[in-house]
C-alpha cells in the first residue's frame, strides 16, 4: 500500500486527474506486489498531520500484515513499523 500526499492548491482539476492517471501507471510498473495506491490532497501546514480520507486510485483500500501469527488489517492512514522485529 502506498500513500501519496501532495499539495494541489492551484492545480487545475483536469491536470490533477492526468497526474493521478500517470502516477497509477508508473507505480503499477515500478512497484512489485503493489496492493493499493491512495492519494491525499493536502494544502495545510507542512508539519501537521492530514485527517482527510484518501482517494483510492488503484487496488484495495487496505492490506493484511501477519506479525507473529496474528493478522492485522492495515489502512492507508495507519502507522505500521516496517521493521517487523521491532514491531
N, CA, C and O atoms as CSV, one atom per row, in Angstrom:
chain,resi,resn,atom,element,x,y,z
A,1,UNK,N,N,0.853,-1.166,0.000
A,1,UNK,CA,C,0.000,0.000,0.000
A,1,UNK,C,C,0.897,1.226,0.000
A,1,UNK,O,O,1.805,1.346,0.822
A,2,UNK,N,N,0.640,2.110,-0.906
A,2,UNK,CA,C,1.386,3.366,-0.978
A,2,UNK,C,C,0.405,4.518,-0.848
A,2,UNK,O,O,-0.672,4.514,-1.444
A,3,UNK,N,N,0.802,5.502,-0.055
A,3,UNK,CA,C,0.006,6.715,0.112
A,3,UNK,C,C,0.832,7.878,-0.430
A,3,UNK,O,O,1.969,8.095,-0.010
A,4,UNK,N,N,0.255,8.613,-1.358
A,4,UNK,CA,C,0.892,9.812,-1.894
A,4,UNK,C,C,0.120,11.012,-1.364
A,4,UNK,O,O,-1.095,11.108,-1.538
A,5,UNK,N,N,0.837,11.926,-0.716
A,5,UNK,CA,C,0.228,13.150,-0.207
A,5,UNK,C,C,0.851,14.308,-0.982
A,5,UNK,O,O,2.074,14.430,-1.049
A,6,UNK,N,N,0.010,15.153,-1.562
A,6,UNK,CA,C,0.522,16.238,-2.391
A,6,UNK,C,C,-0.252,17.523,-2.167
A,6,UNK,O,O,-1.460,17.518,-1.928
A,7,UNK,N,N,0.470,18.608,-2.250
A,7,UNK,CA,C,-0.169,19.921,-2.207
A,7,UNK,C,C,-0.704,20.203,-3.604
A,7,UNK,O,O,0.055,20.243,-4.573
A,8,UNK,N,N,-2.005,20.398,-3.699
A,8,UNK,CA,C,-2.640,20.543,-5.007
A,8,UNK,C,C,-3.265,21.918,-5.221
A,8,UNK,O,O,-3.932,22.159,-6.227
A,9,UNK,N,N,-3.045,22.791,-4.286
A,9,UNK,CA,C,-3.608,24.139,-4.378
A,9,UNK,C,C,-3.174,24.805,-5.680
A,9,UNK,O,O,-1.983,24.880,-5.982
A,10,UNK,N,N,-4.143,25.286,-6.443
A,10,UNK,CA,C,-3.851,25.984,-7.686
A,10,UNK,C,C,-3.692,25.085,-8.902
A,10,UNK,O,O,-3.484,25.583,-10.009
A,11,UNK,N,N,-3.783,23.773,-8.723
A,11,UNK,CA,C,-3.659,22.844,-9.845
A,11,UNK,C,C,-5.057,22.591,-10.423
A,11,UNK,O,O,-5.984,22.234,-9.696
A,12,UNK,N,N,-5.190,22.778,-11.724
A,12,UNK,CA,C,-6.485,22.565,-12.366
A,12,UNK,C,C,-6.906,21.106,-12.256
A,12,UNK,O,O,-6.065,20.208,-12.270
A,13,UNK,N,N,-8.218,20.872,-12.144
A,13,UNK,CA,C,-8.750,19.516,-11.951
A,13,UNK,C,C,-8.350,18.572,-13.079
A,13,UNK,O,O,-8.030,17.410,-12.829
A,14,UNK,N,N,-8.366,19.059,-14.316
A,14,UNK,CA,C,-8.006,18.215,-15.460
A,14,UNK,C,C,-6.546,17.786,-15.384
A,14,UNK,O,O,-6.209,16.639,-15.678
A,15,UNK,N,N,-5.690,18.713,-14.989
A,15,UNK,CA,C,-4.259,18.408,-14.873
A,15,UNK,C,C,-4.030,17.430,-13.724
A,15,UNK,O,O,-3.257,16.482,-13.863
A,16,UNK,N,N,-4.689,17.652,-12.602
A,16,UNK,CA,C,-4.554,16.762,-11.454
A,16,UNK,C,C,-5.035,15.353,-11.802
A,16,UNK,O,O,-4.416,14.368,-11.400
A,17,UNK,N,N,-6.124,15.256,-12.538
A,17,UNK,CA,C,-6.642,13.959,-12.961
A,17,UNK,C,C,-5.622,13.218,-13.828
A,17,UNK,O,O,-5.417,12.016,-13.660
A,18,UNK,N,N,-4.997,13.924,-14.736
A,18,UNK,CA,C,-3.972,13.332,-15.614
A,18,UNK,C,C,-2.759,12.885,-14.799
A,18,UNK,O,O,-2.199,11.820,-15.058
A,19,UNK,N,N,-2.357,13.679,-13.828
A,19,UNK,CA,C,-1.224,13.330,-12.962
A,19,UNK,C,C,-1.538,12.033,-12.201
A,19,UNK,O,O,-0.681,11.156,-12.091
A,20,UNK,N,N,-2.749,11.915,-11.683
A,20,UNK,CA,C,-3.145,10.707,-10.958
A,20,UNK,C,C,-3.104,9.479,-11.858
A,20,UNK,O,O,-2.633,8.419,-11.446
A,21,UNK,N,N,-3.596,9.621,-13.088
A,21,UNK,CA,C,-3.565,8.509,-14.045
A,21,UNK,C,C,-2.127,8.073,-14.320
A,21,UNK,O,O,-1.830,6.878,-14.338
A,22,UNK,N,N,-1.243,9.034,-14.531
A,22,UNK,CA,C,0.159,8.721,-14.805
A,22,UNK,C,C,0.836,8.116,-13.580
A,22,UNK,O,O,1.686,7.236,-13.714
A,23,UNK,N,N,0.469,8.577,-12.399
A,23,UNK,CA,C,1.015,8.039,-11.160
A,23,UNK,C,C,0.641,6.561,-11.012
A,23,UNK,O,O,1.481,5.739,-10.646
A,24,UNK,N,N,-0.607,6.230,-11.294
A,24,UNK,CA,C,-1.048,4.840,-11.214
A,24,UNK,C,C,-0.244,3.972,-12.178
A,24,UNK,O,O,0.260,2.918,-11.789
A,25,UNK,N,N,-0.122,4.399,-13.411
A,25,UNK,CA,C,0.617,3.614,-14.404
A,25,UNK,C,C,2.076,3.442,-14.001
A,25,UNK,O,O,2.632,2.351,-14.130
A,26,UNK,N,N,2.689,4.500,-13.521
A,26,UNK,CA,C,4.091,4.424,-13.095
A,26,UNK,C,C,4.257,3.453,-11.926
A,26,UNK,O,O,5.155,2.611,-11.944
A,27,UNK,N,N,3.407,3.564,-10.925
A,27,UNK,CA,C,3.522,2.705,-9.744
A,27,UNK,C,C,3.248,1.246,-10.080
A,27,UNK,O,O,3.918,0.360,-9.549
A,28,UNK,N,N,2.283,0.976,-10.947
A,28,UNK,CA,C,1.992,-0.397,-11.338
A,28,UNK,C,C,3.205,-1.038,-12.019
A,28,UNK,O,O,3.466,-2.226,-11.832
A,29,UNK,N,N,3.936,-0.262,-12.798
A,29,UNK,CA,C,5.127,-0.774,-13.484
A,29,UNK,C,C,6.335,-0.866,-12.554
A,29,UNK,O,O,7.190,-1.734,-12.728
A,30,UNK,N,N,6.405,0.019,-11.578
A,30,UNK,CA,C,7.616,0.174,-10.775
A,30,UNK,C,C,7.612,-0.549,-9.439
A,30,UNK,O,O,8.680,-0.880,-8.923
A,31,UNK,N,N,6.450,-0.801,-8.865
A,31,UNK,CA,C,6.371,-1.376,-7.518
A,31,UNK,C,C,5.870,-2.814,-7.607
A,31,UNK,O,O,4.695,-3.065,-7.873
A,32,UNK,N,N,6.764,-3.728,-7.385
A,32,UNK,CA,C,6.404,-5.150,-7.430
A,32,UNK,C,C,5.476,-5.461,-6.253
A,32,UNK,O,O,5.771,-5.090,-5.117
A,33,UNK,N,N,4.373,-6.129,-6.514
A,33,UNK,CA,C,3.436,-6.512,-5.467
A,33,UNK,C,C,2.579,-5.378,-4.946
A,33,UNK,O,O,2.090,-5.437,-3.817
A,34,UNK,N,N,2.392,-4.354,-5.748
A,34,UNK,CA,C,1.570,-3.210,-5.325
A,34,UNK,C,C,0.151,-3.673,-5.006
A,34,UNK,O,O,-0.527,-4.250,-5.855
A,35,UNK,N,N,-0.287,-3.418,-3.785
A,35,UNK,CA,C,-1.623,-3.823,-3.333
A,35,UNK,C,C,-2.617,-2.690,-3.539
A,35,UNK,O,O,-3.748,-2.922,-3.965
A,36,UNK,N,N,-2.201,-1.472,-3.239
A,36,UNK,CA,C,-3.092,-0.332,-3.360
A,36,UNK,C,C,-2.311,0.963,-3.451
A,36,UNK,O,O,-1.176,1.058,-2.984
A,37,UNK,N,N,-2.930,1.947,-4.052
A,37,UNK,CA,C,-2.335,3.274,-4.191
A,37,UNK,C,C,-3.397,4.301,-3.830
A,37,UNK,O,O,-4.460,4.357,-4.449
A,38,UNK,N,N,-3.098,5.110,-2.826
A,38,UNK,CA,C,-4.024,6.149,-2.375
A,38,UNK,C,C,-3.412,7.522,-2.578
A,38,UNK,O,O,-2.192,7.685,-2.561
A,39,UNK,N,N,-4.272,8.499,-2.770
A,39,UNK,CA,C,-3.836,9.875,-2.990
A,39,UNK,C,C,-4.598,10.779,-2.028
A,39,UNK,O,O,-5.816,10.684,-1.881
A,40,UNK,N,N,-3.840,11.656,-1.380
A,40,UNK,CA,C,-4.450,12.613,-0.466
A,40,UNK,C,C,-3.991,14.008,-0.837
A,40,UNK,O,O,-2.802,14.322,-0.787
A,41,UNK,N,N,-4.943,14.831,-1.207
A,41,UNK,CA,C,-4.663,16.229,-1.492
A,41,UNK,C,C,-4.667,16.966,-0.164
A,41,UNK,O,O,-5.654,16.933,0.572
A,42,UNK,N,N,-3.552,17.633,0.140
A,42,UNK,CA,C,-3.446,18.320,1.421
A,42,UNK,C,C,-2.771,19.661,1.222
A,42,UNK,O,O,-1.640,19.730,0.742
A,43,UNK,N,N,-3.460,20.719,1.587
A,43,UNK,CA,C,-2.935,22.059,1.390
A,43,UNK,C,C,-2.702,22.800,2.702
A,43,UNK,O,O,-2.612,24.028,2.714
A,44,UNK,N,N,-2.605,22.067,3.794
A,44,UNK,CA,C,-2.390,22.662,5.104
A,44,UNK,C,C,-0.915,22.877,5.393
A,44,UNK,O,O,-0.072,22.850,4.496
A,45,UNK,N,N,-0.627,23.092,6.669
A,45,UNK,CA,C,0.750,23.293,7.108
A,45,UNK,C,C,1.556,22.012,6.935
A,45,UNK,O,O,1.030,20.912,7.105
A,46,UNK,N,N,2.822,22.160,6.600
A,46,UNK,CA,C,3.682,21.019,6.300
A,46,UNK,C,C,3.916,20.118,7.502
A,46,UNK,O,O,4.129,18.918,7.326
A,47,UNK,N,N,3.885,20.652,8.714
A,47,UNK,CA,C,4.192,19.826,9.877
A,47,UNK,C,C,2.948,19.282,10.581
A,47,UNK,O,O,3.051,18.701,11.661
A,48,UNK,N,N,1.787,19.467,9.980
A,48,UNK,CA,C,0.575,18.918,10.579
A,48,UNK,C,C,0.215,17.598,9.897
A,48,UNK,O,O,0.681,17.302,8.796
A,49,UNK,N,N,-0.611,16.827,10.564
A,49,UNK,CA,C,-0.999,15.524,10.043
A,49,UNK,C,C,-2.368,15.635,9.385
A,49,UNK,O,O,-3.335,16.031,10.036
A,50,UNK,N,N,-2.462,15.290,8.099
A,50,UNK,CA,C,-3.753,15.365,7.435
A,50,UNK,C,C,-4.737,14.373,8.045
A,50,UNK,O,O,-4.366,13.261,8.420
A,51,UNK,N,N,-5.977,14.787,8.138
A,51,UNK,CA,C,-7.003,13.963,8.761
A,51,UNK,C,C,-8.071,13.544,7.753
A,51,UNK,O,O,-9.051,12.896,8.118
A,52,UNK,N,N,-7.884,13.911,6.502
A,52,UNK,CA,C,-8.876,13.629,5.472
A,52,UNK,C,C,-8.781,12.187,4.991
A,52,UNK,O,O,-7.750,11.533,5.150
A,53,UNK,N,N,-9.862,11.704,4.405
A,53,UNK,CA,C,-9.875,10.352,3.849
A,53,UNK,C,C,-9.189,10.385,2.480
A,53,UNK,O,O,-9.524,11.215,1.635
A,54,UNK,N,N,-8.232,9.484,2.263
A,54,UNK,CA,C,-7.543,9.461,0.972
A,54,UNK,C,C,-8.421,8.882,-0.135
A,54,UNK,O,O,-9.361,8.131,0.124
A,55,UNK,N,N,-8.095,9.243,-1.356
A,55,UNK,CA,C,-8.787,8.732,-2.540
A,55,UNK,C,C,-8.060,7.469,-3.009
A,55,UNK,O,O,-6.847,7.500,-3.218
A,56,UNK,N,N,-8.772,6.384,-3.172
A,56,UNK,CA,C,-8.189,5.149,-3.666
A,56,UNK,C,C,-8.047,5.256,-5.179
A,56,UNK,O,O,-9.041,5.379,-5.895
A,57,UNK,N,N,-6.803,5.210,-5.663
A,57,UNK,CA,C,-6.560,5.299,-7.096
A,57,UNK,C,C,-6.421,3.930,-7.744
A,57,UNK,O,O,-6.720,3.760,-8.926
A,58,UNK,N,N,-5.962,2.947,-6.957
A,58,UNK,CA,C,-5.713,1.622,-7.516
A,58,UNK,C,C,-5.746,0.573,-6.409
A,58,UNK,O,O,-5.290,0.830,-5.294
A,59,UNK,N,N,-6.276,-0.590,-6.709
A,59,UNK,CA,C,-6.209,-1.722,-5.789
A,59,UNK,C,C,-7.229,-1.677,-4.672
A,59,UNK,O,O,-8.354,-1.211,-4.850
A,60,UNK,N,N,-6.810,-2.177,-3.503
A,60,UNK,CA,C,-7.696,-2.257,-2.355
A,60,UNK,C,C,-7.351,-1.175,-1.329
A,60,UNK,O,O,-6.220,-0.688,-1.300
A,61,UNK,N,N,-8.327,-0.793,-0.483
A,61,UNK,CA,C,-8.091,0.272,0.494
A,61,UNK,C,C,-7.364,-0.187,1.750
A,61,UNK,O,O,-7.223,0.588,2.695
A,62,UNK,N,N,-6.902,-1.429,1.777
A,62,UNK,CA,C,-6.168,-1.937,2.933
A,62,UNK,C,C,-5.379,-3.182,2.503
A,62,UNK,O,O,-5.563,-3.695,1.399
A,63,UNK,N,N,-4.519,-3.646,3.370
A,63,UNK,CA,C,-3.871,-4.936,3.142
A,63,UNK,C,C,-3.695,-5.621,4.491
A,63,UNK,O,O,-3.790,-4.985,5.541
A,64,UNK,N,N,-3.440,-6.908,4.450
A,64,UNK,CA,C,-3.257,-7.682,5.671
A,64,UNK,C,C,-1.773,-7.940,5.899
A,64,UNK,O,O,-1.056,-8.361,4.991
A,65,UNK,N,N,-1.332,-7.687,7.101
A,65,UNK,CA,C,0.058,-7.927,7.513
A,65,UNK,C,C,0.029,-8.966,8.623
A,65,UNK,O,O,-0.702,-8.813,9.601
A,66,UNK,N,N,0.818,-10.018,8.477
A,66,UNK,CA,C,0.887,-11.054,9.501
A,66,UNK,C,C,2.150,-10.837,10.318
A,66,UNK,O,O,3.259,-10.837,9.784
A,67,UNK,N,N,1.968,-10.653,11.621
A,67,UNK,CA,C,3.082,-10.426,12.540
A,67,UNK,C,C,2.932,-11.409,13.692
A,67,UNK,O,O,1.940,-11.391,14.420
A,68,UNK,N,N,3.932,-12.264,13.841
A,68,UNK,CA,C,3.928,-13.285,14.892
A,68,UNK,C,C,2.627,-14.088,14.919
A,68,UNK,O,O,2.067,-14.361,15.981
A,69,UNK,N,N,2.163,-14.459,13.724
A,69,UNK,CA,C,0.992,-15.308,13.627
A,69,UNK,C,C,-0.344,-14.598,13.745
A,69,UNK,O,O,-1.394,-15.229,13.624
A,70,UNK,N,N,-0.319,-13.317,13.974
A,70,UNK,CA,C,-1.565,-12.549,14.056
A,70,UNK,C,C,-1.708,-11.707,12.797
A,70,UNK,O,O,-0.725,-11.185,12.272
A,71,UNK,N,N,-2.939,-11.579,12.319
A,71,UNK,CA,C,-3.204,-10.820,11.103
A,71,UNK,C,C,-3.767,-9.449,11.467
A,71,UNK,O,O,-4.724,-9.327,12.231
A,72,UNK,N,N,-3.142,-8.427,10.895
A,72,UNK,CA,C,-3.575,-7.051,11.119
A,72,UNK,C,C,-4.014,-6.455,9.792
A,72,UNK,O,O,-3.327,-6.576,8.778
A,73,UNK,N,N,-5.174,-5.810,9.821
A,73,UNK,CA,C,-5.675,-5.109,8.641
A,73,UNK,C,C,-5.132,-3.685,8.696
A,73,UNK,O,O,-5.447,-2.932,9.618
A,74,UNK,N,N,-4.321,-3.320,7.716
A,74,UNK,CA,C,-3.639,-2.031,7.709
A,74,UNK,C,C,-4.282,-1.125,6.663
A,74,UNK,O,O,-4.376,-1.475,5.487
A,75,UNK,N,N,-4.722,0.046,7.118
A,75,UNK,CA,C,-5.347,1.019,6.227
A,75,UNK,C,C,-4.337,2.108,5.874
A,75,UNK,O,O,-3.285,2.198,6.506
A,76,UNK,N,N,-4.638,2.931,4.881
A,76,UNK,CA,C,-3.691,3.949,4.432
A,76,UNK,C,C,-3.248,4.938,5.510
A,76,UNK,O,O,-2.107,5.400,5.486
A,77,UNK,N,N,-4.122,5.266,6.442
A,77,UNK,CA,C,-3.775,6.243,7.468
A,77,UNK,C,C,-3.076,5.656,8.680
A,77,UNK,O,O,-2.711,6.389,9.599
A,78,UNK,N,N,-2.887,4.357,8.694
A,78,UNK,CA,C,-2.278,3.700,9.851
A,78,UNK,C,C,-0.762,3.863,9.851
A,78,UNK,O,O,-0.138,4.015,8.800
A,79,UNK,N,N,-0.185,3.829,11.041
A,79,UNK,CA,C,1.268,3.767,11.151
A,79,UNK,C,C,1.621,2.332,11.483
A,79,UNK,O,O,1.087,1.755,12.430
A,80,UNK,N,N,2.519,1.760,10.704
A,80,UNK,CA,C,2.981,0.397,10.955
A,80,UNK,C,C,4.497,0.400,10.893
A,80,UNK,O,O,5.085,0.823,9.897
A,81,UNK,N,N,5.120,-0.067,11.947
A,81,UNK,CA,C,6.574,-0.192,11.985
A,81,UNK,C,C,6.983,-1.220,10.935
A,81,UNK,O,O,6.589,-2.383,11.019
A,82,UNK,N,N,7.770,-0.796,9.948
A,82,UNK,CA,C,8.116,-1.719,8.854
A,82,UNK,C,C,9.197,-2.713,9.269
A,82,UNK,O,O,9.402,-3.708,8.574
A,83,UNK,N,N,9.875,-2.480,10.350
A,83,UNK,CA,C,10.867,-3.419,10.859
A,83,UNK,C,C,10.108,-4.384,11.767
A,83,UNK,O,O,9.855,-4.070,12.930
A,84,UNK,N,N,9.743,-5.559,11.242
A,84,UNK,CA,C,8.840,-6.471,11.936
A,84,UNK,C,C,9.373,-6.885,13.299
A,84,UNK,O,O,8.587,-7.010,14.238
A,85,UNK,N,N,10.694,-7.107,13.448
A,85,UNK,CA,C,11.238,-7.487,14.739
A,85,UNK,C,C,11.027,-6.377,15.773
A,85,UNK,O,O,10.775,-6.661,16.945
A,86,UNK,N,N,11.126,-5.139,15.351
A,86,UNK,CA,C,10.876,-4.005,16.255
A,86,UNK,C,C,9.400,-3.894,16.590
A,86,UNK,O,O,9.029,-3.521,17.703
A,87,UNK,N,N,8.566,-4.219,15.622
A,87,UNK,CA,C,7.122,-4.137,15.810
A,87,UNK,C,C,6.703,-5.057,16.926
A,87,UNK,O,O,5.517,-5.138,17.246
